[in-house]
Amino acid sequence: MKKYETIFLLDPRLEEEKTVEVVAKFKELIEKSEQSELESFDEWGKKRMAYEVDKQKDAYYVYATFSAQPEFPKELERIYKITEGVMKYLVVKIEK
Protein backbone atom coordinates (compact mmCIF):
# COMPACT_ATOMS: atom_id res chain seq x y z
CA MET A 1 0.00 0.00 0.00
CA LYS A 2 1.08 3.54 -0.73
CA LYS A 3 0.71 6.58 1.54
CA TYR A 4 -1.62 9.46 0.66
CA GLU A 5 -2.88 12.67 2.16
CA THR A 6 -6.14 14.42 1.42
CA ILE A 7 -7.72 17.71 2.29
CA PHE A 8 -11.28 18.73 1.60
CA LEU A 9 -13.11 22.00 2.13
CA LEU A 10 -16.78 22.12 3.07
CA ASP A 11 -19.17 24.95 2.35
CA PRO A 12 -19.43 27.14 5.49
CA ARG A 13 -23.15 27.65 4.81
CA LEU A 14 -23.88 24.01 5.67
CA GLU A 15 -25.78 23.47 8.90
CA GLU A 16 -23.63 22.10 11.72
CA GLU A 17 -25.43 18.74 11.61
CA LYS A 18 -24.75 18.37 7.87
CA THR A 19 -21.09 19.32 8.33
CA VAL A 20 -20.68 16.67 11.05
CA GLU A 21 -22.46 14.14 8.83
CA VAL A 22 -20.21 14.78 5.79
CA VAL A 23 -17.02 14.70 7.88
CA ALA A 24 -18.11 11.41 9.48
CA LYS A 25 -18.95 9.98 6.06
CA PHE A 26 -15.42 10.52 4.73
CA LYS A 27 -13.73 9.38 7.92
CA GLU A 28 -15.76 6.17 7.86
CA LEU A 29 -15.12 5.68 4.15
CA ILE A 30 -11.35 5.76 4.67
CA GLU A 31 -11.44 3.74 7.93
CA LYS A 32 -13.82 0.99 6.87
CA SER A 33 -12.67 0.38 3.30
CA GLU A 34 -10.78 -2.84 2.72
CA GLN A 35 -8.51 -0.91 0.34
CA SER A 36 -7.37 1.74 2.83
CA GLU A 37 -6.11 2.29 6.36
CA LEU A 38 -6.60 5.63 8.12
CA GLU A 39 -3.48 7.04 9.81
CA SER A 40 -4.62 10.50 10.96
CA PHE A 41 -7.76 12.60 10.65
CA ASP A 42 -7.80 16.26 11.68
CA GLU A 43 -10.67 18.72 11.56
CA TRP A 44 -9.10 22.16 11.26
CA GLY A 45 -12.46 23.91 11.42
CA LYS A 46 -13.57 27.07 9.70
CA LYS A 47 -10.69 29.07 8.20
CA ARG A 48 -10.21 31.87 5.68
CA MET A 49 -9.34 30.67 2.16
CA ALA A 50 -6.62 32.24 0.02
CA TYR A 51 -9.23 33.16 -2.61
CA GLU A 52 -13.00 33.10 -2.93
CA VAL A 53 -14.75 29.92 -4.08
CA ASP A 54 -18.45 30.13 -4.94
CA LYS A 55 -18.45 33.67 -3.49
CA GLN A 56 -17.32 32.30 -0.11
CA LYS A 57 -14.26 33.56 1.75
CA ASP A 58 -14.25 30.83 4.43
CA ALA A 59 -14.47 27.04 4.39
CA TYR A 60 -14.47 24.16 6.88
CA TYR A 61 -11.14 22.33 6.46
CA VAL A 62 -10.52 18.60 7.06
CA TYR A 63 -7.13 16.89 6.57
CA ALA A 64 -6.33 13.17 6.63
CA THR A 65 -3.44 10.81 5.91
CA PHE A 66 -3.94 7.19 4.95
CA SER A 67 -2.41 4.16 3.27
CA ALA A 68 -4.30 2.65 0.37
CA GLN A 69 -4.30 0.51 -2.73
CA PRO A 70 -3.76 2.59 -5.91
CA GLU A 71 -7.46 2.36 -6.92
CA PHE A 72 -8.82 3.87 -3.70
CA PRO A 73 -7.87 7.56 -4.27
CA LYS A 74 -9.82 7.58 -7.55
CA GLU A 75 -12.90 6.28 -5.75
CA LEU A 76 -12.43 8.84 -2.96
CA GLU A 77 -12.25 11.67 -5.53
CA ARG A 78 -15.38 10.35 -7.26
CA ILE A 79 -17.26 10.49 -3.96
CA TYR A 80 -15.93 14.00 -3.21
CA LYS A 81 -17.35 15.15 -6.58
CA ILE A 82 -20.85 13.85 -5.91
CA THR A 83 -21.12 14.88 -2.25
CA GLU A 84 -23.15 18.00 -1.61
CA GLY A 85 -21.25 20.61 0.39
CA VAL A 86 -17.72 19.68 -0.74
CA MET A 87 -16.29 22.84 -2.31
CA LYS A 88 -12.73 21.72 -3.03
CA TYR A 89 -10.64 18.61 -2.45
CA LEU A 90 -7.16 17.28 -3.13
CA VAL A 91 -5.67 13.79 -2.82
CA VAL A 92 -1.88 13.51 -3.09
CA LYS A 93 0.46 10.53 -2.97
CA ILE A 94 3.24 11.04 -0.41
CA GLU A 95 6.66 10.36 -1.87
CA LYS A 96 9.44 9.14 0.40
GROMACS elastic network, one bead per residue, 0.5 to 0.9 nm:
[ bonds ]
;  ai    aj funct       b0    kb
    1    35     6  0.85691   500
    1    36     6  0.80809   500
    1    67     6  0.58161   500
    1    68     6  0.50629   500
    1    69     6  0.51185   500
    1    70     6  0.74684   500
    2    66     6  0.84165   500
    2    67     6  0.53461   500
    2    68     6  0.55604   500
    2    69     6  0.64956   500
    2    70     6  0.71565   500
    2    93     6  0.73571   500
    2    94     6  0.78099   500
    2    95     6  0.88804   500
    3    65     6  0.73700   500
    3    66     6  0.58084   500
    3    68     6  0.64724   500
    3    69     6  0.89566   500
    3    92     6  0.87269   500
    3    93     6  0.59925   500
    3    94     6  0.54852   500
    3    95     6  0.78260   500
    4    64     6  0.84588   500
    4    65     6  0.57198   500
    4    66     6  0.53818   500
    4    67     6  0.59624   500
    4    68     6  0.73215   500
    4    73     6  0.81867   500
    4    91     6  0.68746   500
    4    92     6  0.55274   500
    4    94     6  0.52183   500
    4    95     6  0.87038   500
    5    63     6  0.74381   500
    5    64     6  0.56682   500
    5    66     6  0.62415   500
    5    67     6  0.85984   500
    5    90     6  0.82157   500
    5    91     6  0.58126   500
    5    92     6  0.54065   500
    5    93     6  0.64829   500
    5    94     6  0.68303   500
    6    62     6  0.82753   500
    6    63     6  0.57940   500
    6    64     6  0.53549   500
    6    65     6  0.63563   500
    6    66     6  0.83362   500
    6    89     6  0.72712   500
    6    90     6  0.54744   500
    6    92     6  0.62732   500
    6    93     6  0.88335   500
    7    61     6  0.70944   500
    7    62     6  0.56035   500
    7    64     6  0.64328   500
    7    65     6  0.88886   500
    7    88     6  0.83324   500
    7    89     6  0.56414   500
    7    90     6  0.54723   500
    7    91     6  0.67627   500
    7    92     6  0.89861   500
    8    60     6  0.82258   500
    8    61     6  0.60485   500
    8    62     6  0.55159   500
    8    63     6  0.67361   500
    8    64     6  0.89831   500
    8    80     6  0.81931   500
    8    86     6  0.69171   500
    8    87     6  0.75717   500
    8    88     6  0.56974   500
    8    90     6  0.64430   500
    8    91     6  0.86837   500
    9    12     6  0.88062   500
    9    59     6  0.56903   500
    9    60     6  0.53952   500
    9    62     6  0.65225   500
    9    85     6  0.84336   500
    9    86     6  0.59000   500
    9    87     6  0.55278   500
    9    88     6  0.51816   500
    9    89     6  0.62104   500
   10    13     6  0.86093   500
   10    14     6  0.77956   500
   10    19     6  0.73569   500
   10    22     6  0.85518   500
   10    23     6  0.88506   500
   10    46     6  0.88722   500
   10    59     6  0.55910   500
   10    61     6  0.65838   500
   10    62     6  0.82153   500
   10    84     6  0.89147   500
   10    85     6  0.54253   500
   10    87     6  0.54494   500
   10    88     6  0.73310   500
   10    89     6  0.89695   500
   11    14     6  0.58390   500
   11    19     6  0.84382   500
   11    54     6  0.89753   500
   11    56     6  0.79701   500
   11    58     6  0.79470   500
   11    59     6  0.55309   500
   11    60     6  0.65745   500
   11    84     6  0.89347   500
   11    85     6  0.51994   500
   11    86     6  0.62738   500
   11    87     6  0.58695   500
   11    88     6  0.89912   500
   12    15     6  0.80898   500
   12    19     6  0.84889   500
   12    46     6  0.72109   500
   12    56     6  0.78995   500
   12    58     6  0.64485   500
   12    59     6  0.50746   500
   12    60     6  0.59458   500
   12    85     6  0.84849   500
   13    16     6  0.88674   500
   13    56     6  0.89349   500
   13    59     6  0.87052   500
   13    85     6  0.85311   500
   14    17     6  0.80954   500
   14    18     6  0.61233   500
   14    19     6  0.60813   500
   14    85     6  0.68119   500
   15    18     6  0.53046   500
   15    19     6  0.62929   500
   15    20     6  0.87663   500
   16    19     6  0.50742   500
   16    20     6  0.62211   500
   16    21     6  0.85570   500
   17    20     6  0.52121   500
   17    21     6  0.61477   500
   17    22     6  0.87638   500
   18    22     6  0.61470   500
   18    23     6  0.85603   500
   18    85     6  0.85597   500
   19    22     6  0.52725   500
   19    23     6  0.61710   500
   19    24     6  0.85290   500
   19    60     6  0.83236   500
   19    85     6  0.80471   500
   20    23     6  0.52271   500
   20    24     6  0.60639   500
   20    25     6  0.85212   500
   21    24     6  0.51770   500
   21    25     6  0.61014   500
   21    26     6  0.89052   500
   22    26     6  0.64964   500
   22    27     6  0.87017   500
   22    83     6  0.80874   500
   22    84     6  0.85892   500
   22    85     6  0.80112   500
   22    86     6  0.85394   500
   23    26     6  0.54702   500
   23    27     6  0.62500   500
   23    28     6  0.86250   500
   23    43     6  0.83648   500
   23    62     6  0.76198   500
   24    27     6  0.50702   500
   24    28     6  0.59662   500
   24    29     6  0.83811   500
   25    28     6  0.52884   500
   25    29     6  0.60709   500
   25    30     6  0.88066   500
   26    30     6  0.62687   500
   26    31     6  0.84884   500
   26    76     6  0.84268   500
   26    79     6  0.88837   500
   26    80     6  0.86916   500
   27    30     6  0.54223   500
   27    31     6  0.60892   500
   27    32     6  0.84618   500
   27    38     6  0.80584   500
   27    41     6  0.73067   500
   27    64     6  0.84138   500
   28    32     6  0.56178   500
   28    33     6  0.79882   500
   29    32     6  0.55771   500
   29    33     6  0.58966   500
   29    36     6  0.87930   500
   29    76     6  0.82313   500
   30    33     6  0.56983   500
   30    34     6  0.88346   500
   30    35     6  0.84385   500
   30    36     6  0.59477   500
   30    37     6  0.65074   500
   30    38     6  0.58745   500
   30    66     6  0.75479   500
   30    68     6  0.88236   500
   30    72     6  0.89434   500
   30    76     6  0.83028   500
   31    34     6  0.84236   500
   31    36     6  0.68274   500
   31    37     6  0.57449   500
   31    38     6  0.51981   500
   31    39     6  0.88191   500
   31    66     6  0.87698   500
   32    35     6  0.86253   500
   32    36     6  0.76529   500
   32    37     6  0.78423   500
   32    38     6  0.86795   500
   33    36     6  0.54901   500
   33    37     6  0.74820   500
   33    72     6  0.87180   500
   34    37     6  0.78392   500
   34    68     6  0.88184   500
   35    67     6  0.84556   500
   35    68     6  0.55207   500
   35    69     6  0.54039   500
   35    70     6  0.85947   500
   35    71     6  0.80367   500
   35    72     6  0.62639   500
   36    66     6  0.67818   500
   36    67     6  0.55313   500
   36    69     6  0.64658   500
   36    72     6  0.70138   500
   37    65     6  0.89395   500
   37    66     6  0.55394   500
   37    67     6  0.51602   500
   37    68     6  0.62641   500
   38    41     6  0.75010   500
   38    64     6  0.76892   500
   38    65     6  0.64551   500
   38    67     6  0.65734   500
   38    68     6  0.86195   500
   39    64     6  0.74697   500
   39    65     6  0.54223   500
   39    67     6  0.72223   500
   40    63     6  0.81493   500
   40    64     6  0.53687   500
   40    65     6  0.51905   500
   40    66     6  0.68845   500
   41    62     6  0.75189   500
   41    63     6  0.59534   500
   41    65     6  0.66551   500
   41    66     6  0.87310   500
   42    45     6  0.89649   500
   42    61     6  0.86794   500
   42    62     6  0.58551   500
   42    63     6  0.51937   500
   42    64     6  0.61034   500
   43    60     6  0.81256   500
   43    61     6  0.62729   500
   43    63     6  0.63868   500
   43    64     6  0.85993   500
   44    47     6  0.77169   500
   44    60     6  0.72107   500
   44    61     6  0.52184   500
   44    62     6  0.56826   500
   44    63     6  0.73237   500
   45    59     6  0.79504   500
   45    61     6  0.53722   500
   45    62     6  0.71347   500
   46    58     6  0.65055   500
   46    59     6  0.53815   500
   46    61     6  0.62394   500
   47    57     6  0.86300   500
   47    58     6  0.54754   500
   47    59     6  0.57374   500
   47    60     6  0.63329   500
   47    61     6  0.69730   500
   48    51     6  0.84493   500
   48    57     6  0.58892   500
   48    59     6  0.65667   500
   48    60     6  0.88881   500
   49    52     6  0.67269   500
   49    53     6  0.82933   500
   49    56     6  0.84625   500
   49    57     6  0.57199   500
   49    58     6  0.54113   500
   49    59     6  0.66714   500
   50    57     6  0.79430   500
   50    58     6  0.89249   500
   51    56     6  0.85184   500
   51    57     6  0.66693   500
   51    58     6  0.89558   500
   52    55     6  0.55027   500
   52    56     6  0.52191   500
   52    58     6  0.77988   500
   53    56     6  0.52986   500
   53    57     6  0.68886   500
   53    58     6  0.85714   500
   53    59     6  0.89478   500
   53    87     6  0.74547   500
   53    88     6  0.85070   500
   54    57     6  0.86076   500
   54    87     6  0.80460   500
   56    59     6  0.74874   500
   59    87     6  0.81158   500
   68    71     6  0.79543   500
   68    72     6  0.62002   500
   68    73     6  0.76417   500
   69    72     6  0.57114   500
   69    73     6  0.80547   500
   70    73     6  0.66496   500
   70    74     6  0.80166   500
   71    74     6  0.57668   500
   71    75     6  0.68160   500
   72    75     6  0.51728   500
   72    76     6  0.61930   500
   72    77     6  0.87154   500
   73    77     6  0.61326   500
   73    78     6  0.85524   500
   73    91     6  0.67605   500
   73    92     6  0.85273   500
   73    93     6  0.89403   500
   74    77     6  0.51651   500
   74    78     6  0.62189   500
   74    79     6  0.87600   500
   74    91     6  0.88445   500
   75    79     6  0.63172   500
   75    80     6  0.86706   500
   76    79     6  0.51989   500
   76    80     6  0.62383   500
   76    81     6  0.87739   500
   76    91     6  0.83788   500
   77    81     6  0.62608   500
   77    82     6  0.88878   500
   77    89     6  0.77691   500
   77    90     6  0.79455   500
   77    91     6  0.74267   500
   78    81     6  0.52277   500
   78    82     6  0.66373   500
   78    83     6  0.88636   500
   79    82     6  0.52931   500
   79    83     6  0.60890   500
   80    83     6  0.53479   500
   80    84     6  0.84090   500
   80    86     6  0.64534   500
   80    87     6  0.88942   500
   80    88     6  0.83606   500
   80    89     6  0.70600   500
   81    84     6  0.81571   500
   81    86     6  0.74060   500
   81    87     6  0.88617   500
   81    88     6  0.87842   500
   81    89     6  0.86038   500
   82    86     6  0.84000   500
   83    86     6  0.60722   500
   84    87     6  0.84242   500
   86    89     6  0.73614   500
